[in-house]
Amino acid sequence: MVGCRVKRDCRVMPESHRCRIDKRVRHSPTRAGGPPDSPRVCRDFHGNLALSLLAAACGRAIVNHTAIPLPVIHWAEAGVARSALWRSESGNPPPKRVIVGDDQISADAAYRLACEGTAILWRGDFQNARQLLQALTRRVERKPRKASAAPVASPTEAFHLHRQAQSRRARTLAMLLLPLEGDYGIPLRRAPDARQACMEAYGPVDGPINGPSVVSLRELLGLIGAHEWRKKGVAVPALGDRIHPHYGVFAPIRGEYVELVATAPLPARTLAFDIGTGTGVLAALLARRGIARIVATDQDPRALACARANIARLGLADQVEVVAADLFPEGRAPLVVCNPPWLPARPSSPIEHAVYDPDSRMLRGFIAGLAAHMTPGGEGWLVLSDLAEHLGLRSRAELLAAFDAAGLKVIERSDVRPSHPRAADATDPLHAARAAEMTSLWRLAAAT
Ligand SMILES: C[S@@+](CC[C@H](N)C(=O)[O-])C[C@H]1O[C@@H](n2cnc3c(N)ncnc32)[C@H](O)[C@@H]1O
């Protein structure tokens, strides 16, 4: 310990990470919601004192090169106050009540605690923690003994109830926590080596600007699953190749929409824009279809990195340029393709941004800006499912009115029925809407 005033935090830091700015960081009353006089995590910021003080003032720690602050989780263990960085890709705040638990705890007791909002920081065997999570999942999914007598009024209500239930489930299951060491090692018996998976999701371990953290087991298992997918890739028949999705990036599992883009007649082979490229799958497909140059955009740094990696792996880097942009790149193209998130709803976590489009922002932005980004005689291809229409979240008339208002006409619409297993799952609360769903490629052109 190097004489840091924030002693409680420094206890959880390896010696090399101990605070060098101790003389400057003081306890201060926290902002609303934080415990008074809460300890800070001290860091060696390679001299970036301004950032470190800003972080300290916010009650957060800076942990990576992009200086994204992470919150701090606090708990007591063997009578000693402890804390560590809190990681939650879903954007959940650190649980306020945390107890330390191990293999002795019963599933019923753990479930009661989780439902009350008390998190369990696991110190037992890793595989037992996995089993406990499965036991909690079974309990959370148990149907209430007395089902509500009131029938669900509409598909829209069913959708909102379903999302509420999903978010309750996620909250409860996120209450089982694991410690991560500064190098993302898991200091538990029979724990897997998840360092690569964590590195892919959280970024590289950069010595002094990283440190011990706490994460929910559920999130960690998600990271490990995403790592396996990234390694193996998803077969995309229309591309005749595999796409390797990164953690948090929309994966082309539903191949039918890719097939629509693979078969629509190309208006030109010179240039195309792919708006919101995700893994880069549609840009790659357009390149393989012979378009000389494609500019692919996205706003999400993970998507940009993922698209670049896929394009390079497929040997298409000379044809496809991946750029960070809000919707369109500079200029005009004879073909502008976009597959926006299909549901107009608020994402409940940052990683849902590729699925939910609040107020149809991306859809409306694409439609409104399309005419100004097409060359004369050019086409805009909009890939969209009508699930939102079956759920009563958007109407067909609204979509057609938006085309009209943007000076666009429909040249053709190709439809395909989704073939994913959920479309046929009668136990799904959204079954009626999913069973009726159609995915379409709208070929749009300037109306005059
Ligand atoms: C449904 S995913 C489609 C990904 C890919 N084109 C595909 O078809 O698999 C939508 C993508 O749009 C991106 N996106 C959302 N808003 C955007 C915006 N304003 N500008 C650029 N990209 C955006 C998301 O990050 C996400 O990668």
The ligand as a Gaussian input file, in Angstrom:
#p B3LYP/6-31G(d) Opt

LIG

0 1
 C      -30.267000      -4.675000     -37.847000
 S      -28.569000      -4.288000     -37.833000
 C      -28.154000      -4.736000     -39.515000
 C      -26.722000      -5.117000     -39.708000
 C      -26.352000      -5.620000     -41.113000
 N      -26.587000      -4.628000     -42.138000
 C      -27.125000      -6.866000     -41.471000
 O      -27.986000      -6.792000     -42.337000
 O      -26.878000      -7.910000     -40.860000
 C      -28.599000      -2.527000     -37.869000
 C      -27.217000      -1.881000     -37.817000
 O      -27.381000      -0.476000     -37.961000
 C      -26.475000       0.180000     -37.111000
 N      -26.994000       1.541000     -36.886000
 C      -27.986000       1.935000     -36.057000
 N      -28.183000       3.259000     -36.164000
 C      -27.293000       3.700000     -37.093000
 C      -27.015000       4.983000     -37.634000
 N      -27.700000       6.070000     -37.271000
 N      -26.018000       5.095000     -38.553000
 C      -25.317000       4.012000     -38.949000
 N      -25.558000       2.764000     -38.454000
 C      -26.524000       2.620000     -37.536000
 C      -26.410000      -0.697000     -35.881000
 O      -25.214000      -0.460000     -35.149000
 C      -26.452000      -2.093000     -36.522000
 O      -25.166000      -2.565000     -36.785000

